[in-house]
Amino acid sequence: MPIAMNVRSVTFNRASSWREWSIVLLHLGKLKISLLATLSVATGHLLATGKITIPMLLPTAAVFLLASGSCALNQYQEREIDRLMERTKSRPIPSGRLNPEAALRISMGLIFSGCLILFYGTTFLGLILGLLATLWYNLIYTPLKQKTAFAAVPGALVGAIPPVLGWVTGGGSMLDPRIWGVSLFFFIWQIPHFWLLLLDFSKDYEKAGLPSITKIFSTDQIKRIVFIWLLSTGVAGLSLPSFGLTHFNVVSLCLLAVTLWLGWNAICFFRFSSQGTTFRIAFMNLNVYALIVLFLLSMDRLLSL
């Protein structure tokens, strides 16, 4: 007997319902984005405490719920735009797998659950930071994307907040320059992250009627701008030891090596990028760089005790 889910046009049978429902929820919450925010929170907490602890689970779980709920709410807000874009038309709402009202309820439930965990399981400042990131993403960045092609710059604040949240819930002070170094790195990293994605799907953005830098600058100009931002990300990564975030020369050398690798990839992007495949490779390499930086900082902190 089929089980009716709260969807617009799809009914799942008993054998596949939980699997299909899980896939819908993961797509609604943009799992990759939510996991990266969660990882940066865990890193901030580890940098503050110097160890992996059970209490770390509370802020990381809370931010995962908040990030998933915020992404779900974003899909509810942009459901009509998503229907017009090839990249997003298969998402749960535009594809008809989930109706907008159900998506809104799910997003509110996730956000509320994340706030409860932060309020009862961490600190009031942690709750404020979590709410700030959520409100900034959904009430500032999301509507701003429909008004300006440069929404990525203020929108990058969303990625700068999670490591600070992890830091303060781990007992660190917001005035400590070390966490501001990490936060600055993520702020700068997010801008080429957004623009590389836009370059890859520029025609989609134009088709949906969204402001796009491709309507303001030529492709060569955009390549130069992104190239500068990629190099700026590398400079931000190299500056982390100056904030007192590394204690071992080998970690600093590894940081230098991976930054040189990013610089080489930026040069290759600038010289040879002319199609979507190259944009996607640059996008992937930039994300790998951020993950390696987080890993190096975490290992350095764990080994410094």
Secondary structure, DSSP 4 states (H G I P E B T S, - for coil): -PBPPS-SS--B-TTTHHHHHHHHHHHHTTHHHHHHHHHHHHHHHHHHHSS--GGGHHHHHHHHHHHHHHHHHHHHHTHHHHTT-TTTTTSTTTTTSS-HHHHHHHHHHHHHHHHHHHHHHS-HHHHHHHHHHHHIIIIIIHHHTTT-TTTHHHHTHHHHHHHHHHHHHTT--TT-HHHHHHHHHHHHHHHHHHHHHHHHTHHHHHHTT---GGGTS-HHHHHHHHHHHHHHHHHHHHTGGGGT----HHHHHHHHHHHHHHHHHHHHHHHH--SHHHHHHHHHHHHHHHHHHHHHHHHHHHHT-
